[in-house]
Amino acid sequence: MNGLERVMAAVRFQPTDRLPVVPQLFGHAAVLAGIKLVDYLHDGALLARCQLSAEARYGHDAVFAFMDLSVETEAVGSTLLYRDELYPDVAKYALRPGDDPARLRIPEPRQDGRMPELLHAVSLLRQEAGNRLLIAGSVVGPMTLATQLVGIEDALYFAADDPDGFERLLDYATDVIITFGKAQLQAGAHVPVVFDPSASPAVVPAAFFREFLLPRLKKVLSAFRQNGAITTWLNIAGPTAPILPLHAEAGAEIANFDYYVSATEAQRCLPHTCLDGNLKSLDFVEATPEQVFKTAAALRDSFAGRGGFLLSSGCEIPPESKPENIEAMIAACSTVPPWQS
């Protein structure tokens, strides 16, 4: 089986020749290639080359056209602060709380901000890998884009003080996300992964998620399916147990779970949904390869009788991670650690 076949078999709870592995390797691909992160975040061809080089080294099953969580807000009109080796921060938000988002246009993915470069990365990844690997695009979720348009603290006050106005902001964010995701599908992505860290219960209560975010995530994932996505993938990190059961209701066929949630609890919450996770991201920096292998093998074994699992980190693997720790995770898809082979 190749990587794409392996991932899609797991999504369908079908047998695979080995456990699929889809490490969240984003900025690490740049570090591995000796490339400045800031260059990686601006150059689609460079991003694609680094992703393919990392896959050639590690042998995982998916590559990611992911830059950072600020691509959409920058295209809308926010100003970012860039540094050589760090992800950017928003220096000036496109909106103030209470501003009517109707005054903003929907960005054109082929010409605004860094969106064209991300589309270029998708296109090159698909040209080079075809259907050998899963080509994963990326969009932020409605809550994350809302917080990136006005600032997270102001967004939360806005939601409390003017729920109707905040819903208009979420609706605008949803339209931006759907437009960008559809462009990625047209460029060759198999699926745009929806990254929505601001939807985590660490940020907003589960009741807020159900009322305000669930309907919009449904709309996003449904739109992607209708426009050619071969599956749907929702990635919300953090202590997500209170909202994990709602991932299936949102239409997610792949649901990420972080190290805060045990494999047993994730399986209980989503018995019929393919899960990906949940290795602790910091372990790739601080742990030994033996420790990473042991943890990943235990996770592998916990899904042995169930299937429907993609081995991954619960959140991004840090750019500065040790390559030998990533190799140990991937080696756990078999049963022989690399230092014993």
Helices and strands as residue ranges (DSSP letters): H 3-11, H 27-32, H 37-40, H 44-58, E 62-64, H 71-76, E 79-83, E 86-92, G 101-103, H 115-129, E 134-140, H 142-150, H 152-161, H 163-187, E 191-195, G 197-199, H 206-208, I 209-213, H 214-226, E 233-235, H 244-250, E 254-257, H 263-269, E 274-279, H 283-286, H 289-302, E 309-313, H 323-331
